[in-house]
Amino acid sequence: MSRIVIVGGGIGGLSTALSVARRGHEVVVLERGEFAEFGAGIQLAPNGIHALDRLGIDVRGSAVHVDELRFMDGVTGRHVASVPVSGEYERRFGNPYLVVHRGDLYRLLLAACRDQASITLHANTYVTGYEQTPTTATAVVDTGARVEGDALIGADGIRSAVRGQLVGDGPPRISGITVYRAIVPMTDVPVSLRWRSVTWWAGPKCHFVHYPIAGGEYMNLAASDDNNATEAIAGVDVPAARVLSRLSMLAEVPTRLLELGREWKSWVLVDRPPVACWTDGRVTLLGDAAHPMLHYAAQGACQALEDAVLLGDLLDCSSGELGRRFVAYNEARRDRTANIQRVSLESIRLWHPSGAAAAARNVALSAMSTTDFHDELAWMHGVREFGAAA
């Protein structure tokens, strides 16, 4: 049994704690703040559900099983294309496409960690870096304290202090896109608009997505505004009037839904370019600390879950093998996660064109069959062995 220190107690960190603990290791999780997850909706494709199943976490009771991914022209209000995600999709990929409140998923992971005697959770522990020897890896805390283990996993997000030391690539890249998020009670939504789908309304330099969460009790609203933002912000209040003004070009139905939002929060999206190496001896990175991506492929959480499962599989070893197993993990995950990072960035061209480019996009999407869409998604949604390269 080895002692594994995990920096970061988010979805990725807790998933990794469960995966590694089940290999017989002692795990210490160091979280900068309290063990709590903020935010609203999260989409889980079959690959993410496969990973959760491997971890013994069943989100189906609190999730919404959507029928389709629906693409709309936000300016004209016309339906462009739909991707059914039940029936043949489930048979092909082995699991449903679910949407869930991020807090519901987090609470399941946290409860499972607290039930494991071999997992210790430390809140309000701000890790600023690490030290290592040939046989140990130690988290350095801002108080001057040291938390030593046989290995260390940095799951401390896109502004990871562990990555800052290991990769040294500076602050995240600012996308120039601001996202406005809100959730509204489903009882406030007109019955005719309570669709069991993830629905996108695409407009010029903007788009709006909505879907039900929390077992259908709420609707999650997220609007992207390509406003050339230059400063990274997170969770900042924004007036509803500003949201409506920035998306005023959208048609009647998406506007009606946007008008339901009250307590809007804003984020400026950031990511990082892929890197080939996120491992240093007995230290490695995971999730957004390793391969942060824009949310447009809805794969950020799924990729962290895949990371966690693979690490658990690989760390069925003695302490002396940990460094080599981290290298194997890095090599197994590098290409797949890099491809999803690139797709997430490049998909902006799908959501935000105008005029002739938007018309051409609509023609291309409307010409695709259900099988065509499923074929396009197979490399991302259909993976069940998480060491497989894309």
N, C-alpha and C positions, 0 to 999 in steps of 0.2 A: 504494500500500500504506500502510495506517495501522497504528499500534501500539495495540493494545487491551489494557488491563489488566483482568484478571478477579480479583475478590476472592472467594476460596472455591474449594477444590479437591475438592468433593464430586461427586456424580453430575451435578448441574446445571452446576457450574462446568466440569468436564471436557468435558461434552457441548457446552457453548457454545464452549469452546476449539477443539474439532474443527470445529464448524460454521462458526465465524468464520475459522479458519485456512484452510479450503478456499475461502474467497473471496479468498485471496491476502494476508491481513493477517498481521502479526507479532503474536503473542499472548504475554502474560506472565501466568501464574497464580500468585497469592499465597495460600498455604494457612497457616492459623494453626498447625497442628500438622504431623504427618507426613502423607504422602499414603497414607491408609489408610481403609477404610470399615468401620464397626462395625455390629452389628445382625445380623438373621437373614433372614427371608423377605421377599420383595417380590412383589406381584402386578402383572403387566403386561397390560393389556387391549390389544386390537388397535391403538388409537390410539398407545399407547406403542411397540408393535412397529413400526408404520409409521415413527415418528420414528427409532428405532434403525436401521431399514433405510436411511433417508435419510442417516444418519451413517456407514454402512458397518460397523455393529456387529451381529453375529449372535449372539444369546444362546441360540439353539435347542439347541445342543449340550450346554449345561449346565443347561437349564431343564427343567421338567416340564410337559407339555402336559396340562392337566386336562380331564376330560370334562364336569364340571358344577359349578355353584355350588349348594350344597345347604343349605337352611334347615331347621333342626330345632327343635322345642320342647324346650328344655333341661331343663325340669322333668318332662315326661311321657316324654321320650325319643322321641317320635313324629316321623316325617318330615312336614314341612308342605308343602314345595314344592322343586322343582329347576329350575335354568335350564341347559339343555344349552348347552355352549360349543364344540361341534364340529359338523360337518355344516353345517346351514343357517346357524348363527351365523357360522362361518368364511366361508362363501360370501357372506353378506350384508356382513360387516365387513372381509373381505379379509385377515384374519390370525387366528392362534389366540389363545387366552387362556393365558398362561404364568405359572408361578410359578418364582422363581429365588432363589438365595441372593444377598443384596445384595452380598456380597463378590465373587462370581463376575462380576456385572455390572460392578462397579467395576474389577476387574482388567482386564477387556477395554477399558474406556474409558481407563484409565491407560496400558496398553500402546500403544494407538493414539495417545495424545498424545505419548508418548515417541518414537514412530516419526516424528513430524512435526518436521522441522527448524525450522519457524517457530514452534513452541510451546516456551516456556521455563517450567519448573516451579520455584518457590521454596517450600520447606517452612519451617516455623517462622518465619513472617513474619506477625505480628499487626497487621492494619490497624485503626486506630482511627477513621478518617474520611477525608475527601477534600478537595481543593482544586481549583478549576478557573479557567481563563481563557477568553476567547472561542475559543481554539484548542487548549487542552490540558485534560486531567483527570489529577489526580495522587493516588495513594494515599498516605496519611500512616501511617507505621509507628510502633509504640510506642517504637522505639529513637530516633525522630527522623528516620529516613531517609525519603526521598521516592522514589516510583516513578512516573515521569511517562509518560503516553501521550497519544494523541489522544482517547481516550474510556475510560470506566471502567464495568464491569458488576459490580454487587454481587450475588454468588451465595453470600453468607456466612450463609445459614440464617435461622431464625426469630428469632434474637437478633442480627441483622445490625447491625454498626456503621455500615455505609453507610446502611441504612434509618433508623437512629437519627438521623442527621444530615439525611437527605433528607425523611423523613416526620415524624419526631419524635413518634411515638405511644406512647412509653414501653414498658414490659415487655409480653410476651405475655399474653393472657387465659388464666387457668387454668380448665380445664373441670370440675374436681372429680372427674375419672375417673383412676384408676390402672390402668395396663396392666402385666401380668406376662408376661414372655417367656422362653421356653426352647427349645432344640432337642434332640431325642433321636435316637439312631441308629435307623434304620428296623428294624434287626434286633431292637430291643427292643420293637417294636410288634407286637401279635398280628396274624397274617396276615389275619384276618377284618376288621381295622380299618385296613388299609393302602389306604384309598380314594384314587383319583386324582381328588380333588375338593377344592375349597375349601369347608369345612363350618363352618357357624355353629350353635352351640347357644345359643339365646336364653333368658334367665331374668330374674327380677325384679331390676332395677338391676344387671344383669351380663350378659355373654355371653362365649363361648369359641369361638375359631376355630382350625382346624388345617388344614395342607396339606403335601404332600411338597415338599422342595426339594433342591438339589444333585444333580440327576439322579435323585432318589428315594432317595438315601443317608440322608437325615434327614427327620424330621417337624418342622415349625415349629409351636410352640404359642404362642398369645397369648390371654390372658384379660383382659377389661375389667371393672373393679370400680368402680361409681359410689359411691364412699365419701366424697364431699364433701371431697376433699383440697384443701388451701389453699396448699400449698407446691410449687413446681415442682422436681422431681427428675428425674435421668436416669441410667439404668444402675446403680441402687443394688441391692445384693444383698438378697434377701428369702427367708426360710425357706420351704421347700416346704410346711410345715405351715400357714403363714399363707395361702398361696394356696389350699390345699384348704379351709381354714376359711371363707375369704371366698366360696367358690363351692360350699359344702356343699349348697346346695339343688338342684344339678344331678343329673341321673339317672345310672344306673349306667355307661353307656358313656362319656359325657364325663368322669365321675369317674375311670374306669380310665385314660383317656388323660392326664388331669392328674397322676395318680399317677406317671406315667413321668418327669415333669420333675424335674430335680435342681438344676442351677445356675440358679435363677430370678433374673432381674433385673427391676427395676421402674422405670417412668416415669410421671410425671403428665402427662397430655396437655394441650398448650397450643395455641392458635391465635391469630389476629387477625381482626377484622372486615375485610371488603373495603375497599379505598381506590380512589378514582378515578384518582389520579395517583401513579406510582412512577418518574417521570422528571424529572430536573433538568438541563437543558442537555445536556452531554456525559456525563452520568451516568444510569444506569438500573439497575433491580433485576430479578432473575430468580428463579424457583422459590420456595422458602419465604421468601426475603427479600422478595419482591413480594406473594405471595398464599398465606401459610401456611394449611394446612387440617388438620382432624382426619383420621385415616387411614381413616375408615369408608366412604368411597367408593373406597378403594384407587386414588386418582388423583394423589397427591402427586408421585411420581417421573414419572408419565406427563405431568403438566402442565409440569414442569421440562424434560422432553425436548421437548415441543411448543414451549416458549419458545425453546429452543436452536436448533431447526431454523428457526423463523421469523426469529430474529435473523440467522442465517447468510444466509437468503434476502434479507433487507432490507439487509444491510451490503455488498451488491455496489455500493459507491459510494466516492467520494472522501472525504477527511477533512472537507471543508467541509460534507458532507451528513449527517454522523453524528448530530448533534443532531436534525435533522428525521426521520431514520429511527427514532431512539429514540421519538419522539412517535408515529410510525405504529405501531410495535410495541406500545406501551402501549395505544393505542386499539384495536388489533386483538385484543389478548389480555384486556382488562379485563373484558368482560361474561361471557365463557366461564368464566374462572377464578373470578370472583365467584359465579357460579351454582353451581359445584362446591364452593366454600367453604361456601355456604349449605346445599347438599344434605348435605354431610359432617356439618355440625352438626345439622341437623334429623333425620338418620337415627338419632340416639340414641333417638328415639321408637319406631323400628322394633325396635331391639334390646332395650330395657330395660323394657317394660311388664309388668304383672302382672294376674292376675285376669281380669275381663271385658274389659279393654283388650287383653290378650294373646290371649284367645280370639277377639276380633273381628279382630285382625291375622291370626291363623292362617286364619280363614275367608276373608278377603280374598285372602291370598296363594295359598291352595289353589285358589281359583276362577280364577286367571289361567292362561292357556294359554302355551305356549312362545312363540308369536308375540307375545302381550301383553308378556311379559318382554323380548323382544328389542326391541319398539317402545319400551319404557320406557328401555332402555339405549342406543338408537341415537344420541341427541344427544351422549352422552358417549363411547361406545366406537367409534362409526362415523365420527368425523371424520378426514379425511386431509389437508385443507388447514388448517393450524394458525392461519391468520389469521381463520378463520371464526368469527363470533360465535355463541354458543349461542342 
